[in-house]
Amino acid sequence: MKEQSGAYRGFLPPFFLGAAAIVIQLVFFRECFFLFSVNELIYAVFLAFWLIFTGAGAWLAGVRRMSESPQHIYSSLFVIITVAMWILLPYLRIGLVPGAEAASPAQITLAAFIIFAPVCVLSGFLFVGFASRSRCVVMWAGLILPM
């Protein structure tokens, strides 16, 4: 039983990071759709920024070796930035879109940059780091063997 828990130990951090990223994406998208009214431009801009910044974080993890970086610091920073963004989101509404005015594409792009850049870069960075540290082989469904 002890060997099995050791094999799954490397699986849990990327799993929880992915689950947290999905929840963050849903909450941020819902808030931003409320802020900017739902249309196709919002979907395109927000998904583009989400993917670009997550890819940038993954690229940074490839450039900088994760063995040199303490992952617990980045994980803590991920949690702090995520909570800070949830707290700052109402102020973004007040600062970017005054009153009942419709948001311009520049305002939408700026909001997507402010909201998604810190969270997505760290999420991409951490996922590559966790995945590289927990190399394992999936043989059959439910059987994960460490390398």
LOVEXGU-191353 format. One record per residue (C-alpha): residue number from 1; residue in three letters; x, y, z. Coordinates in nm, 4 decimals, always signed. Each point is the difference from the previous one (the first is absolute). Example, Ala and Ser with C-alpha at 12.3 -4.5 7.8 and 13.67 -1.06 7.14 Angstrom:
! LOVEXGU-191353
NODE   num   residuo         xx         yy         zz
NODE     1       ALA    +1.2300    -0.4500    +0.7800
NODE     2       SER    +0.1370    +0.3440    -0.0660
//
This chain:
! LOVEXGU-191353
NODE   num   residuo         xx         yy         zz
NODE     1       MET    +0.0000    +0.0000    +0.0000
NODE     2       LYS    +0.2895    +0.2340    +0.0748
NODE     3       GLU    +0.1515    -0.0461    -0.3482
NODE     4       GLN    -0.3309    +0.0863    -0.1625
NODE     5       SER    -0.0329    +0.3279    +0.1884
NODE     6       GLY    +0.3572    +0.0875    -0.1039
NODE     7       ALA    -0.0885    -0.0595    -0.3645
NODE     8       TYR    -0.2991    +0.2324    +0.0241
NODE     9       ARG    +0.1887    +0.2701    +0.1912
NODE    10       GLY    +0.1363    +0.1508    -0.3217
NODE    11       PHE    -0.3420    -0.0152    -0.1637
NODE    12       LEU    -0.1867    +0.2146    +0.2528
NODE    13       PRO    +0.1693    +0.3448    -0.0356
NODE    14       PRO    -0.0603    +0.0282    -0.3779
NODE    15       PHE    -0.3529    -0.1339    +0.0472
NODE    16       PHE    -0.0856    +0.2591    +0.2649
NODE    17       LEU    +0.1688    +0.2764    -0.1989
NODE    18       GLY    -0.2108    -0.0898    -0.3049
NODE    19       ALA    -0.3182    -0.0127    +0.2081
NODE    20       ALA    +0.0824    +0.3396    +0.1528
NODE    21       ALA    +0.0685    +0.1456    -0.3458
NODE    22       ILE    -0.3394    -0.1199    -0.1252
NODE    23       VAL    -0.1808    +0.1520    +0.2984
NODE    24       ILE    +0.1920    +0.3268    -0.0378
NODE    25       GLN    -0.0796    +0.0121    -0.3701
NODE    26       LEU    -0.3712    -0.0542    +0.0621
NODE    27       VAL    -0.0220    +0.2636    +0.2723
NODE    28       PHE    +0.2042    +0.2598    -0.1890
NODE    29       PHE    -0.1895    -0.0565    -0.3235
NODE    30       ARG    -0.3334    +0.0329    +0.1777
NODE    31       GLU    +0.1083    +0.3239    +0.1658
NODE    32       CYS    +0.1405    +0.1407    -0.3228
NODE    33       PHE    -0.3116    -0.0923    -0.1969
NODE    34       PHE    -0.2051    +0.1819    +0.2606
NODE    35       LEU    +0.2306    +0.2998    -0.0260
NODE    36       PHE    +0.0187    +0.0257    -0.3787
NODE    37       SER    -0.3332    -0.1579    -0.1064
NODE    38       VAL    +0.0150    -0.3340    -0.1750
NODE    39       ASN    +0.1018    -0.0049    -0.3655
NODE    40       GLU    +0.2358    -0.1958    -0.2243
NODE    41       LEU    +0.2783    +0.2576    +0.0230
NODE    42       ILE    +0.0259    -0.0588    +0.3738
NODE    43       TYR    +0.0306    -0.3755    -0.0480
NODE    44       ALA    +0.2709    +0.0409    -0.2632
NODE    45       VAL    +0.2090    +0.2555    +0.1888
NODE    46       PHE    -0.0172    -0.1752    +0.3360
NODE    47       LEU    +0.0725    -0.3471    -0.1360
NODE    48       ALA    +0.2856    +0.1379    -0.2099
NODE    49       PHE    +0.1568    +0.1710    +0.3008
NODE    50       TRP    -0.0548    -0.3072    +0.2175
NODE    51       LEU    +0.1803    -0.2244    -0.2496
NODE    52       ILE    +0.2757    +0.2491    -0.0858
NODE    53       PHE    +0.0905    +0.0694    +0.3619
NODE    54       THR    -0.0186    -0.3659    +0.1029
NODE    55       GLY    +0.2280    -0.0835    -0.2932
NODE    56       ALA    +0.2353    +0.2811    +0.1028
NODE    57       GLY    +0.0188    -0.1456    +0.3499
NODE    58       ALA    +0.0729    -0.3459    -0.1386
NODE    59       TRP    +0.2704    +0.1482    -0.2230
NODE    60       LEU    +0.1555    +0.1773    +0.3011
NODE    61       ALA    +0.0040    -0.3293    +0.1882
NODE    62       GLY    +0.1876    -0.1553    -0.2910
NODE    63       VAL    +0.2527    +0.2836    -0.0050
NODE    64       ARG    +0.0532    -0.0005    +0.3762
NODE    65       ARG    +0.0713    -0.3329    +0.1608
NODE    66       MET    -0.2587    -0.0916    +0.2609
NODE    67       SER    +0.2595    -0.1912    +0.2015
NODE    68       GLU    +0.1554    +0.3375    +0.0837
NODE    69       SER    -0.3332    +0.1480    +0.1077
NODE    70       PRO    -0.1890    -0.0867    +0.3181
NODE    71       GLN    -0.3482    -0.0991    -0.1179
NODE    72       HIS    -0.1645    +0.0717    +0.3333
NODE    73       ILE    +0.0802    +0.3701    -0.0439
NODE    74       TYR    -0.1632    +0.0045    -0.3431
NODE    75       SER    -0.2984    -0.1968    +0.1280
NODE    76       SER    -0.0480    +0.2477    +0.2845
NODE    77       LEU    +0.0368    +0.2888    -0.2435
NODE    78       PHE    -0.2643    -0.1610    -0.2248
NODE    79       VAL    -0.2478    -0.0128    +0.2890
NODE    80       ILE    +0.0789    +0.3572    +0.1109
NODE    81       ILE    -0.0348    +0.1436    -0.3511
NODE    82       THR    -0.3241    -0.1884    -0.0605
NODE    83       VAL    -0.1573    +0.1265    +0.3219
NODE    84       ALA    +0.1261    +0.3528    -0.0708
NODE    85       MET    -0.1552    -0.0067    -0.3470
NODE    86       TRP    -0.3370    -0.1046    +0.1429
NODE    87       ILE    +0.0220    +0.2884    +0.2472
NODE    88       LEU    +0.1086    +0.2526    -0.2659
NODE    89       LEU    -0.2549    -0.1045    -0.2639
NODE    90       PRO    -0.2761    +0.2368    +0.1258
NODE    91       TYR    +0.2457    +0.2920    -0.0140
NODE    92       LEU    +0.0792    -0.0935    -0.3578
NODE    93       ARG    -0.3699    +0.0445    -0.0789
NODE    94       ILE    +0.0007    +0.3495    +0.1461
NODE    95       GLY    +0.3260    +0.1082    -0.1608
NODE    96       LEU    -0.0452    -0.1323    -0.3529
NODE    97       VAL    -0.3678    +0.0379    -0.0798
NODE    98       PRO    -0.1625    +0.3118    +0.1435
NODE    99       GLY    -0.3772    -0.0093    +0.0455
NODE   100       ALA    -0.2144    -0.1579    -0.2681
NODE   101       GLU    +0.2547    +0.0551    -0.2737
NODE   102       ALA    +0.0876    -0.2887    -0.2311
NODE   103       ALA    +0.3608    -0.1140    +0.0187
NODE   104       SER    +0.2267    +0.0562    -0.2965
NODE   105       PRO    +0.2248    -0.2753    -0.1397
NODE   106       ALA    +0.2986    +0.1795    +0.1557
NODE   107       GLN    -0.1643    -0.0125    +0.3442
NODE   108       ILE    -0.0836    -0.3680    -0.0453
NODE   109       THR    +0.3574    -0.0792    -0.1033
NODE   110       LEU    +0.1444    +0.1967    +0.2925
NODE   111       ALA    -0.2309    -0.1760    +0.2457
NODE   112       ALA    +0.0911    -0.3423    -0.1398
NODE   113       PHE    +0.3686    +0.0858    +0.0301
NODE   114       ILE    -0.0339    +0.1199    +0.3607
NODE   115       ILE    -0.2157    -0.2929    +0.1083
NODE   116       PHE    +0.1621    -0.2939    -0.1761
NODE   117       ALA    +0.3710    +0.0851    -0.0280
NODE   118       PRO    +0.1142    -0.0750    +0.3575
NODE   119       VAL    -0.2230    -0.3012    +0.0572
NODE   120       CYS    +0.0565    -0.1677    -0.3370
NODE   121       VAL    +0.3773    +0.0509    -0.0125
NODE   122       LEU    +0.0371    -0.1582    +0.3440
NODE   123       SER    -0.2413    -0.2796    -0.0847
NODE   124       GLY    +0.1914    -0.0930    -0.3174
NODE   125       PHE    +0.3319    +0.0284    +0.1836
NODE   126       LEU    -0.1124    -0.2205    +0.2880
NODE   127       PHE    -0.1649    -0.2623    -0.2180
NODE   128       VAL    +0.3162    -0.0596    -0.2020
NODE   129       GLY    +0.2034    -0.0073    +0.3204
NODE   130       PHE    -0.2297    -0.2490    +0.1699
NODE   131       ALA    -0.0237    -0.2155    -0.3104
NODE   132       SER    +0.3779    -0.0117    -0.0448
NODE   133       ARG    +0.0560    -0.0936    +0.3644
NODE   134       SER    -0.2636    -0.2701    +0.0062
NODE   135       ARG    +0.0883    -0.1971    -0.3080
NODE   136       CYS    -0.2018    -0.3177    -0.0067
NODE   137       VAL    -0.1222    -0.2596    -0.2437
NODE   138       VAL    -0.3712    -0.0735    -0.0313
NODE   139       MET    -0.0265    -0.3686    -0.0857
NODE   140       TRP    -0.3644    -0.0954    +0.0439
NODE   141       ALA    -0.2930    +0.2000    +0.1274
NODE   142       GLY    +0.0730    +0.0750    +0.3643
NODE   143       LEU    +0.3569    -0.1353    +0.0030
NODE   144       ILE    +0.2641    +0.2735    +0.0181
NODE   145       LEU    +0.3638    -0.0969    +0.0345
NODE   146       PRO    +0.2754    +0.2491    +0.0913
NODE   147       MET    +0.2999    +0.0210    -0.2325
//
